[in-house]
Amino acid sequence: MSDRPSGRGDSPSGRDETEAERLDRNLGELLQELRVALPGVQVLFAFLLAVPFQQNFNKITGFQENVYFATLLLTAASAVLLISPTAYHRMTFRMQQKDDLVFIANKLAIVGLSLLALAMTTTIMLITDVLFGWVATVITSVLALSMFVVFWAALPLRRRGRLSEEGLLPPGRPEES
C-alpha cells in the first residue's frame, strides 16, 4: 500500500498528483508564462508613453494619431489583463480560491495576449506608416497580424483539435491539465 494521499493518479492531467498539487503546478506554469509576456508589454507601454513628447510627434497624420491612440489603449488593456491574476491572487489569498484563480487567470491571459498581439501589430502599423507609406503599412501589418494568428492561435488550436479528435484531451475544464 502506498503512503501517498488518496486521489493520486486519477487527476484530469493524467499525472500522479493531487488536486492541490495540480492547481499549484497550473498556477506556477501560468505565472512563468506571464513573466515572459509582461516585460514586453511594459517596454511597449513605456515606449508609447514617451512618443508624444518627441519633437516631431505633432507632425503625424490623423490616421497615425488614431493608430497611436488605439495602440496605447490596447497595450494598457493588455497590461491590465496580464497583471490581473496577481491582483486576484492577492485579494483572495488564503481563501481557498486557487481553482477559480487558475480558471480565471487562464482566460485573462488568453485575452491579454490577444490584445498584446493587436497592440504589437498596430505598433508595427504606426512605425511602418511613418517610415514607408500606406502600401508597405498594409503589407507589413497583415504579415505581422498573420504571424500572431498562426503562432499564437492557429498552431495551438490545431494541436488541441487533433488531441480532441483522438480523445486525448483530459476530462474537465481545458485549463485543468
C-alpha positions, 0 to 999 in steps of 0.5 A: 500500500502506498503512503501517498494521499488518496486521489493520486493518479486519477487527476484530469492531467493524467499525472500522479498528483493531487488536486492541490498539487495540480492547481499549484503546478497550473498556477506556477506554469501560468505565472512563468508564462506571464513573466515572459509576456509582461516585460514586453508589454511594459517596454511597449507601454513605456515606449508609447508613453514617451512618443508624444513628447518627441519633437516631431510627434505633432507632425503625424497624420490623423490616421497615425494619431488614431493608430497611436491612440488605439495602440496605447489603449490596447497595450494598457488593456493588455497590461491590465489583463496580464497583471490581473491574476496577481491582483486576484491572487492577492485579494483572495489569498488564503481563501481557498480560491486557487481553482477559480484563480487558475480558471480565471487567470487562464482566460485573462491571459488568453485575452491579454495576449490577444490584445498584446498581439493587436497592440504589437501589430498596430505598433508595427502599423504606426512605425511602418506608416511613418517610415514607408507609406500606406502600401508597405503599412498594409503589407507589413501589418497583415504579415505581422497580424498573420504571424500572431494568428498562426503562432499564437492561435492557429498552431495551438488550436490545431494541436488541441483539435487533433488531441480532441479528435483522438480523445486525448484531451483530459476530462474537465475544464481545458485549463485543468491539465 
